[in-house]
Amino acid sequence: MGVSHISNRSDQPSQRWSRRGVLTVLGVVPAAVLTGCSGSADASEEAKASASAKVAATKKPVVSVSPADGTNKAAFGDPVEVTVTDGTLASVKVTGNDGSTLAGTYNDAKTKWTSTRNPYSGTKYTVTAQAEGVAAETATFTTKSPGETFVGYFTPEADSTSGVGMPVSINFTHAVSDRAAVEKAITVTAEPAVEVVGHWFSDTRLDFRPQTYWAAGTTITLGLRLKDVEGQDGVYGTQSKDVTFHIGREQISTVDLAAKEMVVKRGGATHATYPVSGGDADHTTWSGIMVISERFKETRMESSTVGLGDEYDISDVPHAQRLTTSGTFIHGNYWASTSVFGSQNTSHGCVGLHDAKGADDSSVPGYKFYDSSLLGDVVIVKNSGEETVDPANGLNGWNLSWEDWKTGSAL
């Protein structure tokens, strides 16, 4: 009748028209289509993560050292650094061929170690570093030597015993322009404890003292950490050491040149009284607080060395103890009449005590005072007709008030 029929044979898939005119195939749907949307994607991500974990597990920590292994003439102005990638640091040790070691600290993640101070100049260092889970590694480097250097010569001598007026005085072999850096590298501590402050008298001299004289029996420690401290552009210190000094009994002597008498006190009590002769009207003796800085059983004194021409030249002055750099001594005198001492000031500026030629007569005042004295003992001169000695003229910083002394510190 001209009408086509759709076959319903069993070997044909069933079909039907949707309301929207789209042919929908009915029948068996492939298994892949039945899988939810997360199936294949999750499997892929898990595979990638597993692969990444395997790669990460096969990475080994890599340790780096600065300065680099094998470096010669490495800079000594920067700290040593050890870093690790793909791991954490377990230990770091840095040792110099001089026996020194460099301490250091880790960052929070323990991926970096930094030395707490810089390496020394002219030193070969071995760095032994270990990351967690692997064997330790070593690296070596050598720091360059500085060009120009300086040292500080100190008074008093190491392990010596001095009087209560002895400052710690340091004279540098090269002028210092960075006074703060140098002073910071020097410590002076005392037992029993007392505040000690430095005072710069010049660019080559730095003294330390407490507010008042040291207590009898004090132990003083000088710490010099000048090595590689840049005192001036391109000029570095070389010392790293500790030195100990001791203070003995307290002896303070007062010379009254109006009375021409010296009273020696030990621990506040009178120990001895001696007649003396000081500088005459043309050669007055410095007044003020002075400290014995040198001692000679016998020494030559020549007027030309202190600007007095050829007025005297005595080859064997007995029992001479220096009070100023400029030439003031307290010493024995065998060439003047015994009657001069206690009655006249006849010297060229020194303080004289009756003595004997040869310096061996223990019965005379010159011998007795010398025998009772120490370097660092205090000698106070008053009523001399002269102004107070310059604090820098000898070890005589006690003539400065405590406030004036502290203003001389660079810190």
Order of alpha helices (4+ residues) and beta strands (2+ residues): beta-beta-alpha-alpha-beta-beta-beta-beta-beta-beta-beta-beta-beta-beta-beta-beta-beta-alpha-beta-beta-beta-beta-beta-beta-beta-beta-beta-beta-beta-beta-beta-beta-beta-alpha-beta-alpha
